[in-house]
Structures are given as structure tokens and as C-alpha cells.
């Protein structure tokens, strides 16, 4: 990778509180609520349970299971507040994707390690009305079971003193089928308080997702990033 690309990734990895302004919130709202949520509710019969479990403050990290590319806008719409996602730094090398992700409030991250800039960005989010959104599976997986959970989200919770809000998603992998035949269900669990026990927080999240989705956690390699 060239020095320019490395600099570009570093540039978009650290976001200060001012970055998450009203304009970006409005842009994300229009994309998620107008373009996506109307379709989710009318065409794919979206059902949401557990909204009472969402804390009134923003001192938490949203951690959902991952089935489809539709999951990020779905979580934003369900949360009804700004959600900042981590995006792999390679995506910021493409001019259009860089513009798109920038306006959606995303920030670059090195998937090989948890950088200092990532921790600083999450801490800065606590000064805004936004929260961090993350998919601990790291990539999309088939419905029915989940595995390969990265511990980075729990490490971030520990470092930034944020709780973890588990969200279980089912049905988004079916939306390419005939409209009005599928159903998307989102269940929001109870907050998992942060502790110094990273592995314990990961285990609690896995159990919550099992309860919320009915999927089975399959013990495979846990990535220690």
C-alpha cells in the first residue's frame, strides 16, 4: 500500500465530536428512515421489540448480529439516533465510497488491530448524540447460527467505559425474495454493563444474541483483535 493510501486511512480513522453535526445526522436520517425504513415496514413487515431497553443516554455500544448489507441502515432506523459505524480502511480509497461513508458518519478502522484513533473516536462520540454501531461477527453469516466473534467490541467497551446493547436481527437475508412474503424482526436486549472482563462481556453478548434470534452460537475461533 502506498504512503498516500496509508495517510488517507489514518485521516479518516479519527473523528472529533464536531464531525458528528446536524448535517450528517440529517443525511443519515434521510437515507435510513426515508429510503430504507419505509420499505422495511411496508414491504418486509418489520417488527421491533424491546425499544424500552435502549438507554436514554449514549454511553453504550450497539452490537448486532449480521446477516445482510441491509443490517446497518436497519439498526440506524431502529435506534432513531445517529449511529457511527467502523468501516475497513480500504473502502476509503474509493472516492465515492469515501464521500458516502463520510456523510453517513463512518470512520476507518484497521481490522488487523484496535488502534488508538479508534478508541479516541468512540470516546468523542460520547460527547455527541451518536453511538457506535458494530457487528462482532466481522462479516455477514448465514441465518441459524453464528461464530467467529471478534473481541474488539468488548475491548472498546472496556476502554471507553461503555455498556453493550445487544440487538438480534432475523429475516434481512430474505428480502431479495418476493415482496410481502418475508418478515424482518428486530429484538433489542438488555444492556450489558462494561467490566474489565472482556471475555465475560463477549460471552454475555453471545448468549443474548442466542436468546434474541434463536440462532445457535457455534464455538469456533474467537478473533482476539
Sine and cosine of phi, psi and omega as CSV:
sin_phi,cos_phi,sin_psi,cos_psi,sin_omega,cos_omega
0.00,0.00,0.68,-0.73,-0.03,-1.00
-0.95,0.31,0.29,-0.96,0.04,-1.00
-0.89,0.45,-0.56,0.83,0.02,-1.00
-0.89,0.46,-0.67,0.75,-0.01,-1.00
-0.93,0.37,-0.62,0.78,0.04,-1.00
-0.89,0.45,-0.69,0.72,0.01,-1.00
-0.89,0.45,-0.64,0.77,0.01,-1.00
-0.88,0.48,-0.70,0.71,0.01,-1.00
-0.89,0.45,-0.66,0.75,0.02,-1.00
-0.91,0.42,-0.61,0.80,-0.03,-1.00
-0.87,0.50,-0.61,0.79,-0.07,-1.00
-0.99,-0.14,0.19,0.98,0.00,-1.00
-1.00,-0.06,-0.37,0.93,-0.02,-1.00
-0.93,-0.38,0.87,-0.49,0.02,-1.00
-0.87,-0.50,0.75,-0.67,0.06,-1.00
-1.00,-0.04,0.11,-0.99,-0.08,-1.00
-0.88,0.47,-0.56,0.83,-0.04,-1.00
-0.91,0.40,-0.41,0.91,0.01,-1.00
-0.87,0.49,-0.58,0.81,-0.05,-1.00
-1.00,0.02,0.95,0.33,-0.08,-1.00
-1.00,-0.10,-0.05,-1.00,-0.06,-1.00
-0.91,0.40,-0.51,0.86,-0.02,-1.00
-0.92,0.38,-0.69,0.73,0.03,-1.00
-0.93,0.36,-0.59,0.80,0.05,-1.00
-0.90,0.44,-0.66,0.75,0.02,-1.00
-0.90,0.43,-0.66,0.75,0.01,-1.00
-0.89,0.45,-0.73,0.69,0.01,-1.00
-0.90,0.44,-0.63,0.78,0.01,-1.00
-0.88,0.48,-0.72,0.70,-0.01,-1.00
-0.89,0.46,-0.68,0.73,-0.01,-1.00
-0.91,0.41,-0.75,0.66,-0.12,-0.99
-0.98,0.18,-0.68,0.74,-0.09,-1.00
-1.00,0.09,-0.63,0.77,-0.05,-1.00
-1.00,0.09,-0.74,0.67,-0.07,-1.00
-0.98,0.18,-0.66,0.75,-0.11,-0.99
-0.99,-0.15,-0.80,0.60,-0.18,-0.98
-0.90,0.44,-0.58,0.81,0.05,-1.00
-0.88,0.47,-0.68,0.73,0.03,-1.00
-0.91,0.41,-0.67,0.74,0.02,-1.00
-0.85,0.52,-0.69,0.72,-0.09,-1.00
-0.97,0.25,-0.66,0.75,-0.09,-1.00
-1.00,0.10,-0.64,0.77,-0.11,-0.99
-1.00,-0.08,-0.61,0.79,-0.09,-1.00
-0.92,-0.40,0.29,0.96,0.19,-0.98
0.75,0.66,0.79,0.61,-0.03,-1.00
-0.87,0.50,0.72,-0.70,0.12,-0.99
-0.82,-0.57,0.69,-0.73,-0.04,-1.00
-0.82,-0.58,0.75,-0.66,0.02,-1.00
-0.79,-0.62,0.58,-0.82,0.12,-0.99
1.00,0.01,0.32,0.95,-0.02,-1.00
-0.89,0.46,-0.37,0.93,0.03,-1.00
-0.92,0.39,-0.26,0.97,0.01,-1.00
-0.99,0.11,-0.14,0.99,0.01,-1.00
-0.97,0.26,0.85,-0.52,0.00,-1.00
-0.88,0.47,0.45,-0.89,0.01,-1.00
-0.97,0.22,-0.39,0.92,0.04,-1.00
-1.00,-0.05,-0.15,-0.99,0.04,-1.00
-0.86,-0.51,0.50,0.87,-0.03,-1.00
-1.00,-0.01,0.79,0.61,-0.02,-1.00
-0.39,-0.92,0.28,-0.96,0.05,-1.00
-0.92,-0.39,0.74,-0.68,0.05,-1.00
-1.00,0.05,0.84,-0.54,-0.03,-1.00
-0.79,-0.61,0.94,-0.35,-0.07,-1.00
-0.89,-0.46,0.37,-0.93,0.16,-0.99
-0.97,0.26,0.27,-0.96,-0.20,-0.98
-0.75,-0.67,0.89,-0.45,0.00,-1.00
-0.89,-0.46,-0.47,0.88,-0.20,-0.98
-0.47,-0.88,0.31,-0.95,0.10,-0.99
-0.92,0.40,-0.20,0.98,0.03,-1.00
-0.99,0.14,-0.19,0.98,-0.06,-1.00
-0.89,0.45,-0.68,0.73,0.00,-1.00
-0.86,0.52,-0.78,0.63,0.04,-1.00
-0.91,0.41,-0.50,0.86,0.04,-1.00
-0.89,0.45,-0.73,0.68,0.01,-1.00
-0.89,0.45,-0.66,0.75,0.05,-1.00
-0.86,0.52,-0.71,0.71,-0.01,-1.00
-0.91,0.41,-0.63,0.78,0.01,-1.00
-0.93,0.38,-0.64,0.77,-0.04,-1.00
-0.94,0.33,-0.48,0.88,0.01,-1.00
0.85,0.52,0.60,0.80,0.10,-1.00
-0.39,-0.92,0.19,-0.98,0.00,-1.00
-0.91,0.42,0.74,-0.68,0.05,-1.00
-0.83,-0.56,0.86,-0.51,0.00,-1.00
-0.99,-0.15,0.83,-0.55,-0.01,-1.00
-0.97,-0.23,0.50,-0.87,0.20,-0.98
-0.99,0.16,0.66,-0.75,0.07,-1.00
-0.78,-0.63,0.63,-0.77,-0.03,-1.00
-0.86,0.51,0.65,-0.76,-0.16,-0.99
-0.87,0.50,-0.43,0.90,-0.01,-1.00
-0.89,0.46,-0.47,0.88,-0.01,-1.00
-0.91,0.41,-0.45,0.89,-0.04,-1.00
-0.98,0.20,-0.03,1.00,0.07,-1.00
-0.98,0.18,-0.34,0.94,0.04,-1.00
-1.00,0.01,0.84,-0.55,-0.08,-1.00
-0.83,0.56,-0.71,0.71,-0.02,-1.00
-0.93,0.37,-0.72,0.70,0.01,-1.00
-0.88,0.47,-0.61,0.80,0.03,-1.00
-0.88,0.48,-0.70,0.71,0.03,-1.00
-0.90,0.44,-0.73,0.69,-0.04,-1.00
-0.88,0.47,-0.77,0.64,-0.01,-1.00
-0.91,0.41,-0.61,0.79,0.02,-1.00
-0.86,0.52,-0.74,0.68,-0.04,-1.00
-0.96,0.29,-0.39,0.92,0.07,-1.00
-0.99,0.11,-0.05,1.00,0.07,-1.00
1.00,0.04,0.19,0.98,-0.01,-1.00
-0.97,0.23,0.31,-0.95,0.07,-1.00
-0.65,-0.76,0.46,-0.89,-0.10,-0.99
-0.97,0.24,0.56,-0.83,0.03,-1.00
-0.60,-0.80,0.58,-0.81,0.10,-0.99
-1.00,0.04,0.92,-0.40,-0.07,-1.00
-0.94,0.34,-0.19,0.98,0.00,-1.00
-0.99,0.16,-0.40,0.92,-0.03,-1.00
-0.38,-0.92,0.38,-0.93,0.02,-1.00
-1.00,0.00,0.96,-0.29,-0.08,-1.00
-0.99,0.12,0.32,-0.95,0.04,-1.00
-0.88,0.47,-0.62,0.79,-0.02,-1.00
-0.89,0.45,-0.56,0.83,0.04,-1.00
-0.90,0.44,-0.72,0.69,0.02,-1.00
-0.88,0.48,-0.67,0.74,0.01,-1.00
-0.90,0.44,-0.66,0.75,0.01,-1.00
-0.89,0.46,-0.69,0.72,0.01,-1.00
-0.90,0.43,-0.64,0.77,0.06,-1.00
-0.90,0.43,-0.64,0.77,0.03,-1.00
-0.90,0.43,-0.54,0.84,0.02,-1.00
-0.87,0.50,-0.51,0.86,-0.02,-1.00
-0.92,0.40,-0.25,0.97,0.05,-1.00
-1.00,-0.02,0.03,1.00,-0.03,-1.00
-0.88,-0.48,-0.14,-0.99,0.09,-1.00
-1.00,-0.08,0.14,0.99,-0.04,-1.00
-1.00,-0.10,0.27,-0.96,0.12,-0.99
-0.74,-0.68,0.32,-0.95,0.07,-1.00
-0.99,0.13,0.71,-0.71,0.11,-0.99
-0.92,-0.40,0.68,-0.73,-0.06,-1.00
-0.50,-0.87,0.50,-0.87,0.07,-1.00
-0.91,-0.41,0.98,-0.19,-0.08,-1.00
-0.87,0.50,-0.32,0.95,0.05,-1.00
-0.94,0.34,-0.34,0.94,0.04,-1.00
0.99,0.12,-0.49,0.87,0.01,-1.00
-0.44,-0.90,0.24,-0.97,-0.01,-1.00
-0.93,0.37,0.59,-0.81,0.03,-1.00
-0.71,-0.71,0.32,-0.95,0.00,-1.00
-0.92,0.38,0.48,-0.88,0.05,-1.00
-0.93,0.37,0.44,-0.90,0.07,-1.00
0.94,-0.34,-0.54,0.84,0.06,-1.00
-0.43,-0.90,0.25,-0.97,0.06,-1.00
-0.55,-0.84,0.43,-0.90,-0.10,-1.00
-0.32,-0.95,-0.14,-0.99,0.04,-1.00
0.78,0.63,0.81,0.59,-0.02,-1.00
-0.99,0.14,0.81,-0.59,0.09,-1.00
-0.99,0.15,0.55,-0.83,0.00,-1.00
-1.00,-0.01,-0.03,1.00,-0.07,-1.00
-0.85,0.53,-0.58,0.81,-0.03,-1.00
-0.92,0.40,-0.59,0.81,0.03,-1.00
-0.96,0.28,-0.57,0.82,0.08,-1.00
-0.90,0.44,-0.63,0.78,0.06,-1.00
-0.91,0.42,-0.65,0.76,0.02,-1.00
-0.87,0.49,-0.68,0.74,0.03,-1.00
-0.91,0.42,-0.72,0.70,-0.08,-1.00
-0.93,0.37,-0.54,0.84,-0.07,-1.00
-0.97,-0.25,0.01,1.00,-0.01,-1.00
0.84,0.54,0.73,0.68,0.04,-1.00
-0.93,-0.37,0.61,-0.79,0.14,-0.99
-0.97,0.25,0.13,-0.99,0.00,-1.00
-0.87,-0.49,0.83,-0.55,0.03,-1.00
-0.98,-0.18,0.95,-0.32,-0.01,-1.00
-0.98,0.18,0.70,-0.71,0.05,-1.00
-0.79,-0.62,0.82,-0.58,0.02,-1.00
-0.98,-0.21,0.79,-0.61,-0.04,-1.00
-0.88,-0.48,0.74,-0.67,0.13,-0.99
-0.73,-0.69,0.57,-0.82,0.12,-0.99
0.98,-0.18,-0.28,0.96,-0.05,-1.00
-0.93,0.36,-0.34,0.94,0.02,-1.00
-0.97,0.25,-0.16,0.99,-0.07,-1.00
-0.98,-0.21,-0.01,1.00,-0.16,-0.99
-0.94,0.35,-0.20,0.98,0.04,-1.00
-0.99,0.16,-0.11,0.99,0.04,-1.00
-0.98,0.20,-0.10,-0.99,-0.05,-1.00
-0.87,0.49,0.76,-0.65,0.01,-1.00
-0.82,0.58,0.51,-0.86,0.04,-1.00
0.96,0.29,0.10,1.00,0.03,-1.00
-0.97,-0.23,-0.38,0.93,0.00,-1.00
-0.99,-0.15,0.03,-1.00,0.04,-1.00
-0.51,-0.86,0.78,-0.62,0.08,-1.00
-0.98,-0.17,0.78,-0.63,0.02,-1.00
-0.82,-0.57,0.77,-0.64,0.05,-1.00
-0.87,-0.48,0.81,-0.59,0.05,-1.00
-0.85,-0.52,0.79,-0.62,-0.04,-1.00
-0.97,-0.23,0.82,-0.57,-0.04,-1.00
-1.00,0.01,-0.03,-1.00,0.02,-1.00
-0.98,0.18,0.53,-0.85,-0.05,-1.00
-0.87,0.50,0.65,-0.76,0.10,-1.00
-0.98,-0.18,0.93,-0.36,-0.04,-1.00
-0.89,0.46,0.55,-0.84,0.04,-1.00
-0.96,0.27,0.55,-0.83,0.08,-1.00
-0.60,-0.80,0.01,-1.00,0.09,-1.00
-0.99,0.13,-0.09,1.00,-0.03,-1.00
-1.00,-0.06,1.00,0.00,-0.04,-1.00
-0.88,0.47,-0.72,0.69,-0.01,-1.00
-0.88,0.48,-0.62,0.79,0.02,-1.00
-0.90,0.44,-0.64,0.77,0.03,-1.00
-0.91,0.41,-0.64,0.77,0.04,-1.00
-0.89,0.46,-0.70,0.71,0.01,-1.00
-0.88,0.48,-0.65,0.76,0.02,-1.00
-0.92,0.40,-0.61,0.79,0.03,-1.00
-0.91,0.41,-0.69,0.72,0.01,-1.00
-0.86,0.51,-0.68,0.73,0.01,-1.00
-0.91,0.41,-0.64,0.77,0.02,-1.00
-0.89,0.46,-0.69,0.72,-0.01,-1.00
-0.91,0.41,-0.61,0.80,0.09,-1.00
-0.86,0.51,-0.72,0.69,-0.03,-1.00
-0.92,0.38,-0.61,0.80,-0.09,-1.00
-0.98,0.20,-0.52,0.86,-0.08,-1.00
-0.94,-0.33,-0.41,0.91,-0.13,-0.99
0.99,0.13,0.01,1.00,0.05,-1.00
-0.98,0.22,0.40,-0.92,0.01,-1.00
-0.97,-0.23,0.74,-0.67,0.10,-0.99
-0.98,0.19,0.79,-0.61,0.00,-1.00
-0.96,-0.26,0.87,-0.49,-0.05,-1.00
-0.94,0.34,0.95,-0.31,0.10,-0.99
-0.76,-0.65,-0.43,-0.90,-0.03,-1.00
-0.94,0.33,0.80,-0.60,0.13,-0.99
-1.00,-0.08,0.88,-0.48,-0.03,-1.00
-0.96,0.26,0.73,-0.68,-0.12,-0.99
-1.00,-0.09,0.33,0.94,-0.02,-1.00
-0.96,0.28,0.00,0.00,0.00,0.00
